[in-house]
Amino acid sequence: MAVTIYDVAKKAKVGIGTVSRVINNSPHISPKTKDKVLKVIKELKYQPHAMAQGLASKRSNSIACIVPDFTSYFFVELLRGIQQEISKHGYDLILYCVDELDKKEVFLRRALREKKVDGVLLLSMPIEERDIERFHQSRLPLVLVDSFHPKVDSITVENEQGAYIGTNHLIEIGHEKVAIITGEYNSFPVKERINGYKRALQNHNIPFNEKYLITADSFNNSELLLDHGFNKMAGYISMQKLLDLGNERPTATFIASDIQAIGALRAISEKGLTIPEDMAIVGFDDIELAEWVELTTMSQPKSEIGRIAVDQIINKISGNNPSLLHKSFLPELIIRKSSGTTLRS
């Protein structure tokens, strides 16, 4: 049987209210009593539930995280970092999956109305002006992760510059026919990554070729729009379309997510082509699988992003009132086999 607060109170010969005050670090308790209770907690290996810890402070000791998808490799790795950091602070993480953007509004308003959480992390989704005003009025802390708004704490990645660096790498090793594969055009952060790709072409005086821009919503296939187009099948089908260009096909492709890149690698292999000799690839995210398939990619500091987001929201919950935070990370180019490093003749 799990040890309860009643077991601690009985062994320490105090009331459960006293145990609760010790857990919540209340100043209204003598050092002697506090030491006695803490000693019993250690002896019994009592693990107070975050919700129970919040009773005295009228908090839930829970943070809501609204995320587009639970199964995407990128979000799984980002959530892992968030969960680890939240646990250090003794909070629980409540996840809400948004497979349609209108559901985001439902979850945001539920958090405001029911007040069952102490703060909200919103991942990779934009937020409406009216919702920002509601959060400000309610004083419920909100932090955007992988998204930006000037009035809200935001932790982002420099998507445009990251795409520029990845595309520029392909051009600098000799490629002129460089394509781009992305997710759904209107999803965050696709537009920024397309802009970075185009800027790299422009800086090298390479004309933009409309045939070389493939978005997941350019196909009449709802399956490809799962996770806003950031999935293996979307990458696979998109690469097939590029390879079908025959003599006009590109020699290199910047792909806006690693999971799409993995699908693209399969399409290239099935055509009997070699990587990077026939098609060089650069992805984006540096998920764990990227190293296993030797994928060159733009690495996002997912653990650091999660840590900063959690620290900011905990500070706001605690009443420290930190100044508005707008933190941006520059992705790092990780060169592996899929792109190569040698200038083409």
Backbone torsions as a table, in degrees:
resi	resn	phi	psi	omega
1	MET	NA	140.6	178.9
2	ALA	-71.1	143.9	177.7
3	VAL	-70.4	136.0	-178.9
4	THR	-112.6	170.5	177.9
5	ILE	-62.4	-28.9	178.6
6	TYR	-67.8	-37.6	177.8
7	ASP	-63.1	-41.6	179.2
8	VAL	-64.0	-46.4	-178.5
9	ALA	-61.3	-42.0	-178.9
10	LYS	-63.4	-47.1	-177.3
11	LYS	-68.7	-35.0	-179.4
12	ALA	-83.2	-9.6	-179.8
13	LYS	60.1	47.3	175.3
14	VAL	-135.9	172.0	176.1
15	GLY	-80.9	161.4	180.0
16	ILE	-65.6	-26.2	177.0
17	GLY	-63.6	-37.5	178.0
18	THR	-66.2	-42.7	177.4
19	VAL	-60.7	-42.7	179.9
20	SER	-61.4	-41.0	-179.9
21	ARG	-66.7	-35.7	176.9
22	VAL	-64.5	-45.9	-178.8
23	ILE	-59.7	-38.8	-177.4
24	ASN	-91.4	11.0	174.7
25	ASN	56.9	42.4	179.3
26	SER	-69.7	140.2	177.7
27	PRO	-76.1	-13.5	-175.3
28	HIS	-88.8	56.2	179.3
29	ILE	-158.4	140.9	-176.0
30	SER	-71.7	147.8	178.6
31	PRO	-57.4	-35.8	-179.6
32	LYS	-63.6	-47.2	179.5
33	THR	-64.8	-41.1	-179.8
34	LYS	-60.4	-45.6	180.0
35	ASP	-62.6	-39.9	-179.8
36	LYS	-63.2	-44.7	-179.2
37	VAL	-67.1	-43.4	179.9
38	LEU	-62.0	-35.2	178.4
39	LYS	-64.6	-41.2	179.1
40	VAL	-67.9	-41.0	178.0
41	ILE	-57.8	-41.8	179.5
42	LYS	-68.5	-42.5	-179.3
43	GLU	-62.0	-44.2	-176.5
44	LEU	-84.6	-6.4	-177.4
45	LYS	55.7	44.4	-179.3
46	TYR	-74.0	131.7	177.5
47	GLN	-113.4	98.7	-179.4
48	PRO	-66.2	135.5	177.2
49	HIS	-71.1	141.5	-177.1
50	ALA	-57.3	-38.3	-179.6
51	MET	-64.6	-40.3	179.9
52	ALA	-66.2	-37.9	178.7
53	GLN	-61.3	-29.5	-176.0
54	GLY	-83.3	-7.6	-174.9
55	LEU	-59.8	-46.9	-176.3
56	ALA	-66.2	-33.5	-177.7
57	SER	-92.6	3.6	-178.7
58	LYS	60.4	34.4	175.0
59	ARG	-116.1	160.1	176.2
60	SER	-87.9	-16.0	-172.9
61	ASN	53.6	36.8	177.9
62	SER	-130.8	146.3	176.1
63	ILE	-124.8	130.7	178.7
64	ALA	-87.8	140.9	175.7
65	CYS	-126.3	115.7	-180.0
66	ILE	-99.6	119.2	-170.2
67	VAL	-131.0	143.8	-179.2
68	PRO	-64.9	-28.9	-174.7
69	ASP	-160.0	139.6	178.4
70	PHE	-85.8	-22.8	-169.6
71	THR	-99.6	-14.7	178.1
72	SER	-60.2	133.8	-178.9
73	TYR	-57.1	-40.7	-179.1
74	PHE	-61.9	-47.2	-177.8
75	PHE	-71.3	-33.3	176.7
76	VAL	-60.2	-44.9	-178.5
77	GLU	-71.1	-37.0	177.1
78	LEU	-66.4	-43.4	179.7
79	LEU	-65.5	-31.8	177.6
80	ARG	-60.6	-44.6	178.4
81	GLY	-65.6	-39.8	178.5
82	ILE	-64.2	-45.5	-179.2
83	GLN	-61.8	-43.9	-179.8
84	GLN	-60.8	-41.6	-178.2
85	GLU	-72.8	-39.2	178.7
86	ILE	-63.2	-39.7	-180.0
87	SER	-61.9	-35.5	178.8
88	LYS	-60.7	-29.7	-178.8
89	HIS	-92.2	1.5	178.5
90	GLY	76.6	24.5	179.2
91	TYR	-104.8	158.1	172.3
92	ASP	-98.6	150.1	177.9
93	LEU	-108.6	124.7	177.3
94	ILE	-110.3	121.7	-175.8
95	LEU	-101.2	138.1	173.6
96	TYR	-125.8	124.4	-180.0
97	CYS	-95.4	129.6	-179.0
98	VAL	-113.1	101.1	177.7
99	ASP	-89.9	-9.5	174.3
100	GLU	-137.6	139.4	-172.6
101	LEU	-60.3	-31.1	-179.0
102	ASP	-67.5	-23.9	176.9
103	LYS	-69.1	-25.7	176.9
104	LYS	-57.7	-43.9	179.7
105	GLU	-61.7	-39.4	-179.7
106	VAL	-61.2	-46.4	-177.9
107	PHE	-69.0	-39.5	178.9
108	LEU	-61.7	-44.5	-177.9
109	ARG	-73.2	-30.5	176.1
110	ARG	-65.0	-41.7	179.1
111	ALA	-61.2	-39.2	179.3
112	LEU	-70.8	-40.2	-174.8
113	ARG	-76.1	-47.1	-173.5
114	GLU	-85.1	-24.4	178.2
115	LYS	51.7	43.2	178.5
116	LYS	-93.1	-1.2	177.1
117	VAL	-129.0	158.8	-178.0
118	ASP	-94.3	-10.7	179.4
119	GLY	-171.8	166.5	-176.0
120	VAL	-132.7	131.1	169.6
121	LEU	-104.9	125.6	179.1
122	LEU	-112.1	117.2	-173.1
123	LEU	-101.5	127.0	167.0
124	SER	55.6	31.8	177.9
125	MET	-138.5	144.7	176.3
126	PRO	-73.1	164.9	177.7
127	ILE	-130.2	140.7	-178.1
128	GLU	-77.6	151.1	180.0
129	GLU	-57.9	-40.2	-178.3
130	ARG	-65.0	-34.1	178.4
131	ASP	-71.4	-35.1	176.6
132	ILE	-61.2	-43.8	179.8
133	GLU	-62.8	-38.8	179.2
134	ARG	-64.2	-40.8	179.1
135	PHE	-67.0	-40.8	178.9
136	HIS	-63.1	-41.7	-179.6
137	GLN	-66.5	-37.7	-178.2
138	SER	-81.6	-16.4	-177.1
139	ARG	63.2	25.7	173.6
140	LEU	-85.0	118.8	-176.8
141	PRO	-59.7	138.2	179.6
142	LEU	-136.4	132.9	176.1
143	VAL	-130.3	131.0	176.6
144	LEU	-91.6	135.0	177.7
145	VAL	-121.1	127.1	-177.3
146	ASP	62.1	33.8	175.8
147	SER	-159.5	165.7	-174.5
148	PHE	-142.0	140.5	166.7
149	HIS	-149.7	135.7	-174.7
150	PRO	-62.6	-20.7	-177.1
151	LYS	-96.7	-1.1	-173.5
152	VAL	-127.9	144.1	173.8
153	ASP	-55.6	128.9	-173.3
154	SER	-137.9	133.8	172.3
155	ILE	-119.2	117.0	-173.1
156	THR	-130.7	172.2	172.0
157	VAL	-115.7	144.6	179.3
158	GLU	-76.0	82.8	-174.2
159	ASN	-62.7	-43.5	-178.0
160	GLU	-64.4	-46.5	-179.5
161	GLN	-67.3	-35.1	177.2
162	GLY	-62.5	-44.0	177.6
163	ALA	-65.8	-36.8	177.4
164	TYR	-61.1	-47.2	-178.3
165	ILE	-63.0	-44.4	-179.7
166	GLY	-63.5	-44.1	179.0
167	THR	-68.6	-40.7	-179.7
168	ASN	-61.7	-36.1	177.2
169	HIS	-59.6	-44.5	-179.7
170	LEU	-64.6	-39.4	-179.5
171	ILE	-68.9	-41.6	-176.0
172	GLU	-68.6	-22.0	176.4
173	ILE	-92.6	11.4	168.0
174	GLY	116.4	-3.4	-177.4
175	HIS	-84.5	135.0	174.0
176	GLU	-113.2	-27.4	179.0
177	LYS	-96.9	83.3	-175.0
178	VAL	-111.0	124.2	179.2
179	ALA	-101.3	173.5	175.0
180	ILE	-138.1	134.9	174.2
181	ILE	-116.7	129.9	-177.9
182	THR	-133.8	178.4	173.8
183	GLY	-83.4	-152.1	179.4
184	GLU	-64.5	132.2	-170.2
185	TYR	-56.9	-40.9	-175.1
186	ASN	-84.5	0.6	-178.7
187	SER	-83.4	150.6	175.1
188	PHE	-80.8	131.0	10.0
189	PRO	-115.4	37.0	-172.5
190	VAL	-58.5	-46.5	-176.5
191	LYS	-58.6	-40.4	-179.5
192	GLU	-65.5	-39.2	-178.5
193	ARG	-71.2	-34.0	174.5
194	ILE	-64.6	-41.7	179.0
195	ASN	-61.5	-39.8	178.6
196	GLY	-65.8	-40.1	176.8
197	TYR	-60.3	-47.8	-177.8
198	LYS	-65.7	-36.6	-179.8
199	ARG	-65.3	-37.8	177.9
200	ALA	-63.9	-43.2	176.9
201	LEU	-59.8	-46.8	-176.9
202	GLN	-61.4	-41.4	-178.4
203	ASN	-65.7	-20.5	178.1
204	HIS	-106.6	13.0	178.6
205	ASN	56.6	38.3	176.0
206	ILE	-101.9	121.4	-178.4
207	PRO	-63.8	141.5	176.0
208	PHE	-74.5	131.3	179.5
209	ASN	-110.4	115.0	-176.8
210	GLU	-56.6	-31.9	-179.9
211	LYS	-65.6	-20.9	-176.4
212	TYR	-90.5	1.1	176.2
213	LEU	-104.4	111.4	-178.0
214	ILE	-119.8	116.5	175.6
215	THR	-107.9	153.2	-176.7
216	ALA	-62.5	-29.3	-178.8
217	ASP	-86.8	7.4	175.4
218	SER	-82.1	-5.5	177.7
219	PHE	-107.6	145.9	176.7
220	ASN	-86.4	67.9	-174.5
221	ASN	-148.1	105.9	-176.6
222	SER	-64.4	-27.3	179.7
223	GLU	-61.4	-32.4	-178.2
224	LEU	-73.2	-15.0	-177.6
225	LEU	-94.4	3.8	172.6
226	LEU	-59.5	139.9	-176.9
227	ASP	58.1	32.8	-179.8
228	HIS	59.5	30.4	176.2
229	GLY	90.6	-4.0	179.1
230	PHE	-90.3	76.9	179.8
231	ASN	-147.4	165.2	-176.1
232	LYS	-62.5	-41.4	-177.1
233	MET	-64.0	-39.5	178.4
234	ALA	-62.5	-40.4	177.7
235	GLY	-66.9	-38.9	-180.0
236	TYR	-63.5	-51.0	-179.0
237	ILE	-65.8	-39.8	-179.9
238	SER	-63.8	-41.3	178.8
239	MET	-67.9	-37.3	175.8
240	GLN	-57.3	-40.4	179.7
241	LYS	-63.7	-39.6	178.2
242	LEU	-68.2	-41.2	-178.8
243	LEU	-67.7	-27.4	178.6
244	ASP	-72.3	-4.6	178.7
245	LEU	-74.7	-5.5	175.8
246	GLY	64.2	-126.7	-177.8
247	ASN	-65.4	-18.5	179.6
248	GLU	-89.0	-2.7	-174.2
249	ARG	-63.1	150.3	178.7
250	PRO	-70.7	163.8	176.1
251	THR	-102.9	-7.7	-179.6
252	ALA	-152.2	153.4	-179.8
253	THR	-142.5	129.7	168.6
254	PHE	-90.8	127.6	-176.1
255	ILE	-118.2	128.6	-167.3
256	ALA	-74.1	-1.3	173.0
257	SER	-155.0	147.1	-179.7
258	ASP	-63.2	-36.8	-176.7
259	ILE	-66.7	-35.4	172.5
260	GLN	-66.3	-39.0	-178.8
261	ALA	-61.4	-36.1	179.3
262	ILE	-64.9	-39.9	174.3
263	GLY	-64.4	-38.6	179.5
264	ALA	-65.5	-38.9	178.7
265	LEU	-59.6	-38.2	178.9
266	ARG	-65.3	-42.3	179.9
267	ALA	-62.3	-40.4	179.1
268	ILE	-64.7	-44.4	-180.0
269	SER	-62.4	-41.5	-179.2
270	GLU	-65.0	-24.3	177.5
271	LYS	-82.1	-2.8	-179.0
272	GLY	78.0	18.0	-179.9
273	LEU	-94.8	159.9	-179.2
274	THR	-109.6	153.6	-179.1
275	ILE	-118.9	126.1	7.2
276	PRO	-98.5	7.0	-173.0
277	GLU	-59.8	-46.1	-179.6
278	ASP	-91.9	-29.2	178.6
279	MET	-151.5	116.4	176.5
280	ALA	-91.7	144.0	-174.0
281	ILE	-131.2	137.4	168.3
282	VAL	-127.4	129.3	178.4
283	GLY	-103.5	-163.4	-178.9
284	PHE	-151.1	126.2	173.4
285	ASP	131.9	-43.1	-172.6
286	ASP	59.9	55.4	172.6
287	ILE	-69.7	167.6	-175.7
288	GLU	-58.4	-36.4	-178.8
289	LEU	-65.1	-23.6	-175.3
290	ALA	-58.8	-40.9	-179.6
291	GLU	-66.7	-37.6	-177.4
292	TRP	-67.2	-32.7	179.7
293	VAL	-98.4	10.2	176.9
294	GLU	57.1	47.6	-176.5
295	LEU	-93.3	122.8	169.1
296	THR	-68.0	135.3	-173.1
297	THR	-157.1	166.0	173.4
298	MET	-95.3	116.0	-173.6
299	SER	-86.7	128.0	173.2
300	GLN	-98.1	136.5	179.2
301	PRO	-79.1	74.7	-170.2
302	LYS	-61.3	-41.8	-179.6
303	SER	-65.3	-41.6	179.8
304	GLU	-67.0	-39.0	176.7
305	ILE	-60.1	-46.7	179.3
306	GLY	-61.9	-42.6	-178.4
307	ARG	-62.2	-47.0	-177.7
308	ILE	-66.3	-40.2	178.9
309	ALA	-60.9	-45.1	-179.1
310	VAL	-67.8	-44.1	179.7
311	ASP	-58.9	-40.5	-178.8
312	GLN	-66.6	-43.7	-177.5
313	ILE	-72.1	-34.3	176.6
314	ILE	-65.0	-40.9	177.4
315	ASN	-60.3	-40.4	179.3
316	LYS	-69.1	-41.7	178.3
317	ILE	-61.8	-38.0	-176.8
318	SER	-76.2	-4.7	178.6
319	GLY	83.6	14.7	179.6
320	ASN	-75.3	-15.9	176.6
321	ASN	49.6	56.3	176.7
322	PRO	-65.5	156.0	179.4
323	SER	-66.4	160.9	-179.5
324	LEU	-56.8	129.5	-175.9
325	LEU	-107.7	125.7	170.7
326	HIS	-126.5	96.4	-176.8
327	LYS	-109.1	130.5	-179.7
328	SER	-127.7	137.9	179.5
329	PHE	-110.6	140.4	174.7
330	LEU	-92.4	120.2	178.6
331	PRO	-61.9	152.2	-178.6
332	GLU	-108.4	132.9	178.1
333	LEU	-74.1	120.1	176.2
334	ILE	-109.0	110.4	-174.3
335	ILE	-90.3	124.2	176.0
336	ARG	-131.7	-166.4	-171.1
337	LYS	-64.2	-32.2	-168.7
338	SER	-64.7	-20.4	178.4
339	SER	-105.6	-32.2	-172.9
340	GLY	75.4	172.6	-178.3
341	THR	-133.6	-1.0	-173.2
342	THR	-94.0	137.8	175.9
343	LEU	-63.7	133.9	178.1
344	ARG	-80.5	145.0	-179.2
345	SER	-82.8	NA	NA
